[in-house]
């Protein structure tokens, strides 16, 4: 038995004990929430939310925690919906219109595009409706493939879908150019990862498919897409690992063509969907950092704080990162103020974790991160983080004047949730900008996950 007394076995025992104690200590630390829930002002100023309308998509086919356990928790009679909240907002008697439109949360929040005149909305299906008898998947990656983009007429009091295009497999992200004539759609189709569709008289015309370049010897997937304010360039997230810019031109027949604008720029850990500043000089994109450990469970249980990244864009130069600001956990969506001075990321944190899991940091509630933008240099400065109730908030938008915010909440932590919500915040600008929670929320269909302002 002398081998039990050897130094080697003692060291092994101490090492195992150390690992167990470290895991236990880490678990105990998860009970500590470093982000406080923002108080609701006891006497808030009257909220004004300006613009023409807010568009909200709701995925009724699954609850937020299905990301963790695959249990959809479907409710009869609740279907995917596009909601229109007419503006300016009347908090006492809001005008809300709805129409059933197939859509899914299984993408970055960039599935709505609105025409410049505000009369049309285009909605990507992403994934289609599961069969009625399906209540659970091993993974939501097993959700049925989507194929459609739907055009909705917003001009009439009664909303209606006026056209549906079978565009390809899993249309995930939409971008409409500034004059409303070209709709860009990302697809899950090797060799046809990007579709550009001509829009004529507010509906679909000819479709053109494009292949993305290879990365690391494999075809790249397009995971988000956004137009430059000039309408001459596209920015794409490739494989959630790099940002690529393309010049968009038209040939003699008027057909769109793409030309790479510099080399793709590798940045961050797990990129989501970006936006240009209004002058087009900077492209901002969040990084959720969900690939930190390389093990799926650890990536979502122990992910570090996310980041907002600023990239300088000049068509005559190679794009380059100008600044990176740390924000909250899991910042999928974000918005830039109309004057380009502020950005707000909406951080779902770890609210996707299931109800049965004991307390874990980031599980109980979500947050907003306020970031100041230097409009000359592109420098980003994190200002503050504000907690709020609700699961899986994926997108946020400023109003037309930049004085208010609207945040979509997938639903609240309930046994069987039946509604989602839009929560409204006030923006206080100045030398020390801040966000104020007004307490005003509007119920929408369960699964609210994307929101777009028609200014």
Secondary structure, 3 states (H helix, E strand, C coil): CHHHHCHHHHHHHHHHHHHHHHHHHHHHHCCCCCCCECCECCCCCCCCCCCCEEEEEECCCCCCCHHHHCECCCCCCCCCEEEEEECCCCCCCCCEEEEECCCCCCCCCCCEEECCCCCEEEEECCECCCCCCCCECCCHHHCCECCEEEEEECCCCCCEEEEEEECCCCCCCEEECCCCCEEEEECCCCCCCEEEEEEECCEEEEEEEECCCEECCEECCEEEEEECCCCCEEEEEECCCEEEEEEEEECCCCCEEEEECCCCEECCCCEEEEEECCCCCEEEEEECCCCCCCCHHHHHHCCCCCEEEEEECCCCCCCEEEEEEECCCCEEEEEECCCCCEEEEEECCCCCCCCCCCCCCCCCCEEEEEEEECCCCCCEEEEEEEEECCECCCCEEECCCCCEEEEEECECCCCCCCEEEEEEEEEECCCCCEEEEEEEEEEEECCEEEEEEEC
